[in-house]
Amino acid sequence: LGVAMAESVARFHFEAKTDRDRDRVWWTGLAFVIAVSTAVLFPVWLARDSFAGLLFGDEIAVADSRKYLSLCLPTVWFTIVTMLTDTYMRVRKWSKVYVGVSFMHLIISVSLICYLLIVKNLGVQGVLIGNLIANGFHAITLLLVLVLSRGRPAVSFVVLRKLWKFGAPLIVTSILSTVMHQADRYFLREYL
């Protein structure tokens, strides 16, 4: 979803004739990514007990798999939003801002994960907490850059239709690829 919409927004950014049109493209893409990723991931988070068993099987205790999924899903949400904001930095050619934020993301990630693993001895949970905090920082920082540098928020269903028409095949391909990889894991776990 994030990659497909980011590619769509990048394409229509360059086709837009005015800054106001470009604002509409970015705000529409951002609203769509946030709305759809929330609409998909929030129900999964609510039903995480069922999904934890499906994803992790019996290899991990139910309580641990539920806890891991509770940390993974918000991280996935931040990652999806970051795909759009990363594209914004690339389109605007703001490499210094992007590198600075990415470097801080790396420092926060490594520092937190090392602290949570070595000092707090949290194991896998420590890695997931570190990733959640670092990815949250990265997403929120780049989101603020996008929001503060674009004009007044404006969402257009006409623009959304264009973005969707271009990005839908990419979304379908991405979903099918994910299903295929997860199915491989399921079949290996069940039959080997």
C-alpha beads as a LAMMPS data file, in Angstrom:
LAMMPS data file: protein, C-alpha beads

192 atoms
191 bonds

1 atom types
1 bond types

-500.0 500.0 xlo xhi
-500.0 500.0 ylo yhi
-500.0 500.0 zlo zhi

Masses

1 110.0

Atoms # bond

1 1 1 0.000 0.000 0.000
2 1 1 2.670 2.482 1.034
3 1 1 4.972 1.825 -1.908
4 1 1 2.139 1.847 -4.449
5 1 1 0.667 5.102 -3.198
6 1 1 4.117 6.681 -2.909
7 1 1 4.834 5.837 -6.553
8 1 1 1.425 7.186 -7.595
9 1 1 1.895 10.422 -5.674
10 1 1 5.388 10.906 -7.116
11 1 1 4.066 10.463 -10.632
12 1 1 1.194 12.915 -10.224
13 1 1 3.380 15.395 -8.319
14 1 1 5.349 15.945 -11.512
15 1 1 2.222 16.100 -13.669
16 1 1 0.605 18.782 -11.481
17 1 1 0.705 22.254 -12.988
18 1 1 0.564 24.385 -9.820
19 1 1 1.748 24.159 -6.225
20 1 1 -1.903 23.972 -5.137
21 1 1 -2.392 20.935 -7.390
22 1 1 0.748 19.350 -5.929
23 1 1 -0.560 20.045 -2.411
24 1 1 -3.783 18.283 -3.328
25 1 1 -1.825 15.270 -4.633
26 1 1 0.273 14.946 -1.463
27 1 1 -2.583 15.563 0.985
28 1 1 -4.835 13.103 -0.838
29 1 1 -2.121 10.443 -0.930
30 1 1 -1.291 10.973 2.731
31 1 1 -4.931 10.849 3.808
32 1 1 -5.469 7.662 1.821
33 1 1 -2.385 5.925 3.229
34 1 1 -3.252 6.852 6.815
35 1 1 -6.930 5.946 6.462
36 1 1 -6.455 2.612 4.705
37 1 1 -3.495 1.427 6.774
38 1 1 -5.415 2.299 9.948
39 1 1 -8.580 0.616 8.643
40 1 1 -6.633 -2.568 7.897
41 1 1 -4.215 -2.721 10.822
42 1 1 -6.505 -1.601 13.660
43 1 1 -8.941 -4.522 13.298
44 1 1 -5.972 -6.889 13.052
45 1 1 -4.624 -5.354 16.258
46 1 1 -8.012 -5.869 17.941
47 1 1 -8.045 -9.529 16.813
48 1 1 -4.353 -10.035 17.521
49 1 1 -4.971 -13.184 19.580
50 1 1 -6.342 -14.983 16.525
51 1 1 -3.712 -13.590 14.191
52 1 1 -0.865 -14.371 16.595
53 1 1 -1.670 -18.072 16.473
54 1 1 -1.965 -17.982 12.697
55 1 1 1.318 -16.109 12.194
56 1 1 3.493 -17.694 14.868
57 1 1 1.859 -21.098 15.315
58 1 1 2.655 -23.122 18.405
59 1 1 6.362 -22.299 18.312
60 1 1 5.929 -19.234 20.543
61 1 1 3.796 -19.000 23.671
62 1 1 0.410 -17.351 23.041
63 1 1 1.103 -14.519 25.485
64 1 1 4.445 -13.768 23.843
65 1 1 3.093 -13.938 20.293
66 1 1 0.241 -11.577 21.248
67 1 1 2.758 -9.171 22.800
68 1 1 5.013 -9.359 19.740
69 1 1 2.123 -8.695 17.384
70 1 1 1.006 -5.751 19.549
71 1 1 4.428 -4.199 18.948
72 1 1 4.765 -5.188 15.287
73 1 1 1.477 -3.764 14.014
74 1 1 2.103 -0.114 15.035
75 1 1 5.622 -0.466 13.630
76 1 1 4.123 -1.606 10.320
77 1 1 1.772 1.401 10.388
78 1 1 4.683 3.807 10.881
79 1 1 6.622 2.039 8.115
80 1 1 3.734 2.399 5.654
81 1 1 3.421 6.137 6.367
82 1 1 7.202 6.522 6.068
83 1 1 7.118 5.105 2.541
84 1 1 5.139 8.147 1.437
85 1 1 7.252 10.643 3.383
86 1 1 10.479 9.080 2.066
87 1 1 9.177 9.592 -1.445
88 1 1 8.389 13.210 -0.604
89 1 1 12.009 13.793 0.418
90 1 1 13.202 12.160 -2.814
91 1 1 10.823 14.149 -5.031
92 1 1 11.775 17.433 -3.351
93 1 1 15.475 16.454 -3.558
94 1 1 15.946 17.160 0.133
95 1 1 18.698 14.632 0.601
96 1 1 20.347 16.458 3.527
97 1 1 17.115 16.471 5.535
98 1 1 16.469 12.835 4.665
99 1 1 19.993 11.721 5.538
100 1 1 19.903 13.671 8.814
101 1 1 16.584 12.159 9.894
102 1 1 17.640 8.689 8.727
103 1 1 20.924 8.949 10.634
104 1 1 19.052 9.943 13.805
105 1 1 16.687 7.008 13.193
106 1 1 19.682 4.685 12.998
107 1 1 21.263 6.097 16.172
108 1 1 17.993 5.846 18.104
109 1 1 17.345 2.339 16.813
110 1 1 20.792 0.939 17.605
111 1 1 21.001 2.688 20.982
112 1 1 17.554 1.602 22.118
113 1 1 17.898 -1.969 20.920
114 1 1 21.314 -2.367 22.563
115 1 1 20.007 -0.860 25.808
116 1 1 16.878 -3.008 25.831
117 1 1 18.803 -6.163 24.960
118 1 1 21.910 -5.730 27.112
119 1 1 20.773 -3.654 30.088
120 1 1 17.089 -4.588 30.335
121 1 1 17.541 -8.126 28.984
122 1 1 14.232 -7.973 27.070
123 1 1 15.209 -10.239 24.165
124 1 1 12.907 -10.183 21.152
125 1 1 10.540 -7.800 22.901
126 1 1 13.406 -5.318 23.307
127 1 1 14.164 -5.425 19.590
128 1 1 10.500 -4.854 18.753
129 1 1 10.168 -1.973 21.242
130 1 1 13.337 -0.363 19.877
131 1 1 12.079 -0.694 16.304
132 1 1 8.675 0.731 17.233
133 1 1 10.158 3.811 18.912
134 1 1 12.780 4.412 16.206
135 1 1 10.300 3.939 13.345
136 1 1 7.801 6.162 15.146
137 1 1 10.423 8.905 15.432
138 1 1 11.327 8.526 11.762
139 1 1 7.709 8.596 10.560
140 1 1 6.619 11.496 12.760
141 1 1 9.667 13.610 11.907
142 1 1 9.306 13.157 8.146
143 1 1 5.542 13.572 8.425
144 1 1 6.072 16.911 10.148
145 1 1 8.426 17.985 7.352
146 1 1 5.798 17.081 4.753
147 1 1 2.918 18.722 6.645
148 1 1 4.822 21.932 7.387
149 1 1 6.178 22.314 3.849
150 1 1 2.948 21.692 1.928
151 1 1 0.139 24.180 1.617
152 1 1 -3.269 24.063 3.238
153 1 1 -4.676 20.506 3.499
154 1 1 -6.895 19.595 0.561
155 1 1 -8.165 16.138 -0.319
156 1 1 -9.638 15.486 -3.739
157 1 1 -11.595 12.424 -4.796
158 1 1 -10.712 13.183 -8.414
159 1 1 -7.029 13.019 -7.503
160 1 1 -7.633 9.912 -5.379
161 1 1 -9.234 8.187 -8.360
162 1 1 -6.123 8.931 -10.462
163 1 1 -3.787 7.796 -7.678
164 1 1 -5.819 4.626 -7.202
165 1 1 -5.956 3.852 -10.923
166 1 1 -2.183 4.068 -11.168
167 1 1 -1.376 2.416 -7.819
168 1 1 -3.981 -0.373 -7.610
169 1 1 -2.005 -2.872 -9.704
170 1 1 1.042 -2.205 -7.520
171 1 1 -1.051 -2.745 -4.364
172 1 1 -2.477 -6.017 -5.692
173 1 1 0.997 -7.237 -6.633
174 1 1 2.335 -6.336 -3.192
175 1 1 -0.536 -8.070 -1.373
176 1 1 -0.198 -11.228 -3.474
177 1 1 3.556 -11.274 -2.895
178 1 1 3.031 -10.995 0.868
179 1 1 0.419 -13.762 0.813
180 1 1 2.790 -15.987 -1.156
181 1 1 5.638 -15.468 1.306
182 1 1 3.394 -16.032 4.308
183 1 1 1.889 -19.129 2.689
184 1 1 5.399 -20.528 2.239
185 1 1 6.040 -20.093 5.954
186 1 1 2.691 -21.678 6.812
187 1 1 3.240 -24.713 4.568
188 1 1 6.800 -25.211 5.805
189 1 1 5.635 -25.053 9.396
190 1 1 2.688 -27.413 8.814
191 1 1 4.256 -30.028 6.568
192 1 1 7.928 -30.194 7.552

Bonds

1 1 1 2
2 1 2 3
3 1 3 4
4 1 4 5
5 1 5 6
6 1 6 7
7 1 7 8
8 1 8 9
9 1 9 10
10 1 10 11
11 1 11 12
12 1 12 13
13 1 13 14
14 1 14 15
15 1 15 16
16 1 16 17
17 1 17 18
18 1 18 19
19 1 19 20
20 1 20 21
21 1 21 22
22 1 22 23
23 1 23 24
24 1 24 25
25 1 25 26
26 1 26 27
27 1 27 28
28 1 28 29
29 1 29 30
30 1 30 31
31 1 31 32
32 1 32 33
33 1 33 34
34 1 34 35
35 1 35 36
36 1 36 37
37 1 37 38
38 1 38 39
39 1 39 40
40 1 40 41
41 1 41 42
42 1 42 43
43 1 43 44
44 1 44 45
45 1 45 46
46 1 46 47
47 1 47 48
48 1 48 49
49 1 49 50
50 1 50 51
51 1 51 52
52 1 52 53
53 1 53 54
54 1 54 55
55 1 55 56
56 1 56 57
57 1 57 58
58 1 58 59
59 1 59 60
60 1 60 61
61 1 61 62
62 1 62 63
63 1 63 64
64 1 64 65
65 1 65 66
66 1 66 67
67 1 67 68
68 1 68 69
69 1 69 70
70 1 70 71
71 1 71 72
72 1 72 73
73 1 73 74
74 1 74 75
75 1 75 76
76 1 76 77
77 1 77 78
78 1 78 79
79 1 79 80
80 1 80 81
81 1 81 82
82 1 82 83
83 1 83 84
84 1 84 85
85 1 85 86
86 1 86 87
87 1 87 88
88 1 88 89
89 1 89 90
90 1 90 91
91 1 91 92
92 1 92 93
93 1 93 94
94 1 94 95
95 1 95 96
96 1 96 97
97 1 97 98
98 1 98 99
99 1 99 100
100 1 100 101
101 1 101 102
102 1 102 103
103 1 103 104
104 1 104 105
105 1 105 106
106 1 106 107
107 1 107 108
108 1 108 109
109 1 109 110
110 1 110 111
111 1 111 112
112 1 112 113
113 1 113 114
114 1 114 115
115 1 115 116
116 1 116 117
117 1 117 118
118 1 118 119
119 1 119 120
120 1 120 121
121 1 121 122
122 1 122 123
123 1 123 124
124 1 124 125
125 1 125 126
126 1 126 127
127 1 127 128
128 1 128 129
129 1 129 130
130 1 130 131
131 1 131 132
132 1 132 133
133 1 133 134
134 1 134 135
135 1 135 136
136 1 136 137
137 1 137 138
138 1 138 139
139 1 139 140
140 1 140 141
141 1 141 142
142 1 142 143
143 1 143 144
144 1 144 145
145 1 145 146
146 1 146 147
147 1 147 148
148 1 148 149
149 1 149 150
150 1 150 151
151 1 151 152
152 1 152 153
153 1 153 154
154 1 154 155
155 1 155 156
156 1 156 157
157 1 157 158
158 1 158 159
159 1 159 160
160 1 160 161
161 1 161 162
162 1 162 163
163 1 163 164
164 1 164 165
165 1 165 166
166 1 166 167
167 1 167 168
168 1 168 169
169 1 169 170
170 1 170 171
171 1 171 172
172 1 172 173
173 1 173 174
174 1 174 175
175 1 175 176
176 1 176 177
177 1 177 178
178 1 178 179
179 1 179 180
180 1 180 181
181 1 181 182
182 1 182 183
183 1 183 184
184 1 184 185
185 1 185 186
186 1 186 187
187 1 187 188
188 1 188 189
189 1 189 190
190 1 190 191
191 1 191 192
